[in-house]
Structure formats: structure tokens, C-alpha cells
């Protein structure tokens, strides 16, 4: 069983149900819908296709809604064409929605003009084009092209070292989030998080929509988030190291150090970490990744990442299924070697009997050489705590809740199993073992550790750790 999860972004080259099914079979655990692009109607169609495909294949898979956030972008260009920018050219960035033409582009992000100063640099289109700010008014920025190239429409603008106001959840994000929650998304990624307050605002929307338990993933894309990393990790359900924007907002050579820092702090708290951006970038066009990309992905596994995300590789790349297959192979080979790191024991200041139960289950599994850990869980906490302990044995999380099962698709080493959880524990175990054997996930005979936790300490059918031969 592969422990590290694969997230694949759906886009123009992968929206077809046949491609989605092949990607699912290749090993995708979570499908990402990028709400920076596409319409709500199109995203709803893709969600239905994912649900239909997963049901037809008997597979539990999660859907991740990735909100746009306050991303700064250029506007449309005249005729939809690209503008040729040559070093030394002047370029005006005008606030508004004016159509771009030679010497002029627009952006709807008004605070940018008031934040930049002469001498600041602006990076366009993932850093491919660099501009130097010469002057700015409340409605316009005059720049000089340093590094040129073709500038398409609606390309990102990054402003390294420019203090921009924290916005958190934008009006568009709130509209999209309410839509996604109503449509049944399982996970939500919040873009350009700068403070724990950004996450708190998103949770207010979740509560108002009647879905307060949907996990929130904080995307780390600006230096301000790294400075407040402990607080953000404590507030979020998971974090994403979005190396693309981070590499533009801070010196590129600092990104690997930041990734290690995020992994260390998040592991200490048992919070999942997603490593994203340009993992297998060359596979947008090529059938094989570069050796450096393979080493990068394997290094993320060795460092303890819970999930690795494919973006353009599966959204607009020519070989989306092949990219998933290659990443699956890389992860499996990396996991075959014991990690060099030791996971710090998660701490919990409140009196809580569930973490010690999970510690006991993992210890029994490690010393008893068991084939699997079976966690009985209604909301997923037992499975998440087990995952944070990084056991070698696979974790099968048995739950009666569809939403809980899909949420657990993100967590390291956890494979959800749906069961009604009715009857006595022995009857439930027999059903689960039979289902696992039908899918070839459990040998005959097998030794398993069964763990069940419940806040009610008076229940006789919960709060136990058992070793069983089945």
C-alpha cells in the first residue's frame, strides 16, 4: 500500500470521464478543482463525473476545492493575443479592466498601485517577465521591462517584498465556497493565507453553510505566512507548500529551507502537509520526467510529506494519466526505504484518552508485525491520529459516513472503508475483513490491530485496542 497521497488537478485535458477514471485507477486519492479558472457550472459537471466514476469503481476519492484568493492578475488583451515585451520597453499597468495593448496592461487589484514604490520589481507570468517600477499613482504604475517575453492575458503578477494588505477570503472566494459546500466538496484550500484570522473567516462561512467539519487547507504562498507559521498550522486542518508563488515572493534558494521548516512544524502537530507546484513539470509535454524532478518528488516523501500535488501536469499537460502513474511509481520506490527522520510525538494539552490508544495501537503493530491497523471512526479523528504516528502497517479507517471517508483520502497511509458500523464489534470486524480480502488488501490469514475510541468512557463497545488473528 502506498502511504503518501496523490492529488491531481482537473483541467482542460482531464475533464473527460474516461480520463478521470484512468487517473483514479492510476492512483489518484484527491481530485483538485482550481476555482481560479472555469465556471461554477463546469466545475459542477466535473464533480458529478468524479462521483460517478468513483462509485462505478468502488473507490473512495475526495474532491478538493481550491479557491482563487486575492491573486493579482493582468486583464484581457486585445484580440486575446500575447504582447511582446522587450527589455527596455515601458509598460503601464493600469488599475481597472481595460483591454491590454502594446505598452499597456490592466489589473483589477487596486491596492497594488498604492503599495509599490520606485525601484520595486514586479514579476509576471510565474516570473518569466520582470518589470522595474519607475512611478506610481493611485490608478497607474509606470514600469520598465527588465526581462522580456510574450505576455498572454490574465497572467499572474507577483510583488516580492511589497507589503500588500491581507484580504483573506475575497468576495469571489465566498461565493465560490458557498457553491462548493452546497455541491458537496470534501476539502477546501484557502489561497494566499497570511494569518490565522484568514482561516477563522473561512470557518465562519463553513458554519453558516451547515458544514463546519470540512477540512481547510492553508496554502503557504507569501513570506508573511511563513513568519506566522506556528499559528497558521495550529488553525488549519492541513497546509500546502505552494512553491510556485513562494519562489517568486522570496529568494528562490530559500524555498527548500521553508519546505523543511513547514514539514517539521506540521509533523510536530500531526497536521498533514501537501507539497505542490512543478513536481513533474516537464511531463506537461514529455512522457518522462527529468532526473531532478524524480529526486525532488522522492525527497518530499523522505521528508515526511503527506501528499504530493500535480497541477499543470494533469490539468493542461499532454499526458495526465502517465504523470499520475509515474508519480505513483516514484512514491512507492521512495517509501521502500525507511525514512531518515523520526516523527516527534504529537502533544495534546487537554486530558484525552484517544492519543494514548493510538500510541498503543501503533506500538502493537510495529512490534507484532501485523498486516494492518483497523480504526473504527465516525468523524475521522482516530484515523488522523494514527496517521500522524506514521505506522508501517496500512491504516483502514472504517466509517459509516461518506463525507468522513472522502476527507480521509488526504491523510497519509489511511484508506477509508465504508461500513454501517451496526451490530457487535466482532460482526463489524468480520464484514470489514471480508471486504478487504475481496479487494485483495488483506492476506489470509492475517494479524490485525483494531482500535476504537469514543469520548464516552462508559461504553462497553468502544475505547479498546485489540490484536486479532483473522
PEKA-V92155 format. One record per backbone hydrogen bond with DSSP energy under -1.0 kcal/mol. NH is the residue of the N-H (numbers start at 1). CO is the residue of the C=O. If there is no record, write none. Layout:
BEGIN
nh->NH co->CO
nh->NH co->CO
END
This chain:
BEGIN
nh->5 co->306
nh->7 co->308
nh->8 co->30
nh->9 co->310
nh->10 co->32
nh->13 co->315
nh->14 co->11
nh->20 co->16
nh->21 co->17
nh->22 co->18
nh->23 co->19
nh->24 co->20
nh->25 co->21
nh->26 co->22
nh->28 co->23
nh->29 co->6
nh->30 co->6
nh->31 co->62
nh->32 co->8
nh->33 co->64
nh->35 co->66
nh->37 co->34
nh->43 co->39
nh->44 co->40
nh->45 co->41
nh->46 co->42
nh->47 co->43
nh->48 co->44
nh->49 co->45
nh->50 co->46
nh->51 co->47
nh->52 co->48
nh->53 co->49
nh->54 co->50
nh->55 co->51
nh->56 co->52
nh->57 co->53
nh->59 co->54
nh->62 co->29
nh->64 co->31
nh->65 co->187
nh->66 co->33
nh->67 co->189
nh->71 co->69
nh->74 co->155
nh->75 co->106
nh->78 co->100
nh->80 co->77
nh->81 co->78
nh->83 co->151
nh->85 co->149
nh->88 co->145
nh->89 co->86
nh->91 co->143
nh->92 co->103
nh->93 co->141
nh->94 co->105
nh->95 co->139
nh->96 co->107
nh->100 co->76
nh->101 co->104
nh->104 co->101
nh->105 co->92
nh->107 co->94
nh->110 co->108
nh->112 co->109
nh->113 co->110
nh->116 co->112
nh->119 co->133
nh->120 co->117
nh->122 co->131
nh->123 co->158
nh->124 co->129
nh->125 co->156
nh->128 co->125
nh->129 co->124
nh->130 co->147
nh->131 co->122
nh->132 co->144
nh->133 co->120
nh->134 co->142
nh->135 co->142
nh->137 co->140
nh->141 co->93
nh->142 co->135
nh->143 co->91
nh->144 co->132
nh->145 co->89
nh->146 co->130
nh->147 co->130
nh->149 co->85
nh->151 co->83
nh->154 co->75
nh->157 co->72
nh->158 co->123
nh->162 co->159
nh->174 co->170
nh->175 co->171
nh->176 co->172
nh->177 co->173
nh->178 co->174
nh->179 co->175
nh->180 co->176
nh->181 co->177
nh->182 co->178
nh->183 co->179
nh->184 co->180
nh->185 co->180
nh->186 co->63
nh->187 co->63
nh->188 co->215
nh->189 co->65
nh->190 co->217
nh->193 co->219
nh->200 co->196
nh->201 co->197
nh->202 co->198
nh->203 co->199
nh->204 co->200
nh->205 co->201
nh->206 co->202
nh->207 co->203
nh->208 co->204
nh->209 co->205
nh->210 co->207
nh->211 co->206
nh->214 co->211
nh->217 co->188
nh->218 co->238
nh->219 co->190
nh->220 co->240
nh->225 co->222
nh->226 co->222
nh->227 co->223
nh->229 co->226
nh->232 co->228
nh->233 co->229
nh->234 co->230
nh->235 co->231
nh->236 co->232
nh->237 co->216
nh->238 co->216
nh->239 co->272
nh->240 co->218
nh->241 co->274
nh->242 co->220
nh->242 co->240
nh->243 co->241
nh->243 co->276
nh->246 co->242
nh->247 co->243
nh->249 co->245
nh->250 co->246
nh->254 co->251
nh->255 co->252
nh->258 co->254
nh->259 co->255
nh->260 co->256
nh->261 co->257
nh->262 co->258
nh->263 co->259
nh->264 co->260
nh->265 co->261
nh->266 co->262
nh->267 co->263
nh->268 co->264
nh->271 co->266
nh->274 co->239
nh->275 co->307
nh->276 co->241
nh->283 co->280
nh->284 co->281
nh->285 co->282
nh->286 co->282
nh->294 co->290
nh->295 co->291
nh->296 co->292
nh->297 co->293
nh->298 co->294
nh->299 co->295
nh->300 co->296
nh->301 co->297
nh->302 co->298
nh->303 co->299
nh->304 co->301
nh->305 co->300
nh->306 co->273
nh->307 co->273
nh->308 co->5
nh->309 co->275
nh->310 co->7
nh->314 co->311
nh->315 co->311
nh->316 co->312
nh->317 co->312
nh->318 co->284
nh->323 co->319
nh->324 co->320
nh->325 co->321
nh->326 co->322
nh->327 co->323
nh->328 co->324
nh->329 co->325
nh->330 co->326
nh->331 co->327
nh->332 co->328
nh->333 co->329
nh->334 co->330
nh->335 co->331
nh->337 co->334
nh->357 co->353
nh->358 co->354
nh->359 co->355
nh->360 co->356
nh->361 co->357
nh->362 co->358
nh->363 co->359
nh->364 co->360
nh->365 co->361
nh->366 co->362
nh->367 co->363
nh->368 co->364
nh->370 co->365
nh->371 co->447
nh->373 co->394
nh->374 co->449
nh->375 co->396
nh->376 co->451
nh->377 co->398
nh->384 co->380
nh->385 co->381
nh->386 co->382
nh->387 co->383
nh->388 co->384
nh->389 co->386
nh->390 co->387
nh->395 co->413
nh->396 co->373
nh->397 co->415
nh->398 co->375
nh->399 co->417
nh->405 co->401
nh->406 co->402
nh->407 co->403
nh->408 co->404
nh->409 co->406
nh->410 co->407
nh->413 co->3
nh->414 co->411
nh->415 co->395
nh->417 co->397
nh->419 co->399
nh->428 co->424
nh->429 co->425
nh->430 co->426
nh->431 co->427
nh->432 co->428
nh->433 co->429
nh->434 co->430
nh->435 co->431
nh->436 co->432
nh->437 co->433
nh->438 co->434
nh->439 co->435
nh->440 co->437
nh->441 co->436
nh->448 co->468
nh->449 co->372
nh->450 co->466
nh->451 co->374
nh->452 co->464
nh->459 co->456
nh->464 co->452
nh->466 co->450
nh->468 co->448
nh->470 co->446
END
